[in-house]
């Protein structure tokens, strides 16, 4: 990259044209890179997410809980089977996979009969990831 001329130096028309051509080539390369990134993102977004890696468990959920965190955002959990006491977290993006409409839930326990799959963590189930097949 060339350094810009000082105010006392004047560029010739040919130098100015060459500088613009160089900038135009760099812009073309950037546009091509951006187009390739967009295509890759669109392709990745159109493919279904792979199953999360790690151990999973399946259990019968008998209650779907709706509560709110300190910021007023909804928090979802399912309780059932060996997880009746504390429940297992359900993130909002998983609700459609469970065929649950959050608008129909009332705060507190909502009776359900679902067989769910949860991803296990180091100290127990981390989160529900879908319905059991």
N, C-alpha and C positions, 0 to 999 in steps of 0.2 A: 504494500500500500504506500502510495506516495504522500509526502507531507504537503498540506495546502500551501499555496504561495503566500508570502507576506504581502501586506497591503501595497508595498512599493513595487512588487513584481506584478507584471500583467501576463495573463495567459494569452497565447495566440488562439485563433479560432480552431486550428488543428488540435492543439492541446486540450482545449475545452471539449471538442467533439470526442476525442479519445477518452477523456475522463467520463463523459456521459455514456459512451459505449460500454466502458468497463462497469459502471454502475448498473446499466441496463442488463448486462450479462449476469451480474450477481443477483439482481432481482429475479431474473428468469430462473436461476438455480434455486433460489429460495421458494419461489412459487411452485416449482416442481417438487421440492421436498415437502412442502405443505400439502400438496395434492396427494402425494404418496402416503403421508401420515393420515390424512382424512380417509383414504381408501382402506388403510389398515384398521383404523378405528371402526369404520362402518362394518367391515368384515367381522371384526371381533365382537361387535355389539349384536350382530345378526345370528351368531352361533350360540346355542344354549350353553349355559355354564356347566362345566364338568362337576361331577359329584365332588364335594369337599374331601380332601384326603384326611385320613385319620379314622379312628375307631368310632363307630356309631352304635346307638342302641335304639330299640323300638319299645314303645310302651303305650298303654291305653290312657288317653287323657279324658278326664271326667269333668273338669272345670276349665274354663277359659277366663282368666282374670284380666280386668282392665283397671289400672291405677294411673296415677300421674306423678312425674318426678318433680323435683324442686323448681324446675323452670316451667311447669305446667304442660309438658309434653306427655302424651300417652305412653304408658309402659304396659306391655302385654306379656303374660305368662300362661303356661298350661300346667295344671296339676293333675296327677293321677299316678296309679301304680306305686312304685317305690319313691316317687317324687311328689307325694301328696302334701308333705309338710311345707317345703319351700318353693316348689314348682321349677319350671325350666323356662328361660327367657325366650320370647318370640319377637323377632325384629319386624318392623312394619312391612319390609319388602317380602316377607315370607307369608303374610296374611293371604294373598291371592292363591298361593300354593295350597293353603289349608281350606280354601273356599270359605273364608271368614270375611264378612263385611264389617269393618270397624264401626261404621255408623249405626249398626244394629246392636252393638254391645253396650251394656249398662255398666257403670262403675261397680267393681266388686266381682264376685264369681258369676259366671254365665255357664249353665250346664251344657255340656257337649258330649259327644261320643265319637272320638277321633283316635285313630291309631297313628301316632306320630313317630318320626325319626329325629333323634337328637345327636348332635356331634359331641363327642366326649372330650373333656379336657383333662388336665392333670389332677384336678380335685373333684371330678364329677362332670355332669352334663353342662356344656357351655351354652348351647342354643338349639332350638328346634330348627331343622332345615327342610322339613316337608312332611308329607303324608307317607305312610308305609305302603308299599306296593302290594 
